[in-house]
Amino acid sequence: MIQVFQTWITAFKQNKWLLMIVVFFLLISAVLFWFWQRTQKAEEQYRQAVVLQQEQMEQSQELGKALHISQMNAKELQAAYDELKAKPPVASFTVNAPSLEVAAAQVAARINKQDATLPPAALEKTDRTAVVKNDTEYKVDVLKINLDKAWELSAGVGCHQGDVYIPVGVQRNYAPNKAVAAEVHLVPEDLAKGKIKTSGWEVKHVWRY
C-alpha cells in the first residue's frame, strides 16, 4: 500500500505541470458552464414574445433595449423588417379584438403560451419574438428573430513544435460578416506555479460566411 502511494507521489512530481493543466482546464470549464447556464436562464426570459410600437422599430437604441439585443442586431433587424414589408407574410391569422393594442397583447400572450391554434411559424422557437403594432396598415406583425452573437470566447489545448500551450481567445463580431479576434498562448508550466506567462499571441481580422 505504501509502495503504491509512493508511486503516485512520484508520478505526480514527474507530471505535475500536466496535472495542473488538467485541473486548470476543468476549473475553466466549470466557470464557463456556470456562465453558460446563467446566460441560458436569462435568454429563456428574453425569448418571450414582446409587444413593440412601430416607433421603436425605427430607433435602433430603443429597439435594442426592448429586445435586449446589441446595436448590430438591432440595425440588422430594422433592415430586415423594411424588406419584409414588401413581401407577403409566411403565415396569416385573424384576431378578434376591440383595438390594435389589445390584438398585439393577445397575440404575444398566445405565443408565450404556445397556443396550438396559431400557425407553426408563429410558434417557432427563436432567440427573440417581436409582436409589432403596425399602425400604418392596421395589423400586427410577428417577427421571429435569430440573433448574430456579438462576442465569442474560446479556450483549449495546443501544441507547437513539441511545446504544449493553452490558447485563450476572444472574438468581437462587429458586423454580420466581419469580426476582430485576439488570442494568447499561456505556458502551462508557469500556470502550475501560479504564474501567468505567454509563449505567443495573435490578432486577426475575420471574414465570416
C-alpha positions, 0 to 999 in steps of 0.5 A: 500500500505504501509502495503504491502511494509512493508511486503516485507521489512520484508520478505526480512530481514527474507530471505535475505541470500536466496535472495542473493543466488538467485541473486548470482546464476543468476549473475553466470549464466549470466557470464557463458552464456556470456562465453558460447556464446563467446566460441560458436562464436569462435568454429563456426570459428574453425569448418571450414574445414582446409587444413593440410600437412601430416607433421603436422599430425605427430607433435602433437604441430603443429597439435594442433595449426592448429586445435586449439585443446589441446595436448590430442586431438591432440595425440588422433587424430594422433592415430586415423588417423594411424588406419584409414589408414588401413581401407577403407574410409566411403565415396569416391569422385573424384576431378578434379584438376591440383595438390594435393594442389589445390584438398585439397583447393577445397575440404575444400572450398566445405565443408565450403560451404556445397556443396550438391554434396559431400557425407553426411559424408563429410558434417557432422557437427563436432567440427573440419574438417581436409582436409589432403594432403596425399602425400604418396598415392596421395589423400586427406583425410577428417577427421571429428573430435569430440573433448574430452573437456579438462576442465569442470566447474560446479556450483549449489545448495546443501544441507547437513544435513539441511545446504544449500551450493553452490558447485563450481567445476572444472574438468581437463580431462587429458586423454580420460578416466581419469580426476582430479576434485576439488570442494568447498562448499561456505556458502551462508550466508557469500556470502550475506555479501560479504564474501567468506567462505567454509563449505567443499571441495573435490578432486577426481580422475575420471574414465570416460566411 
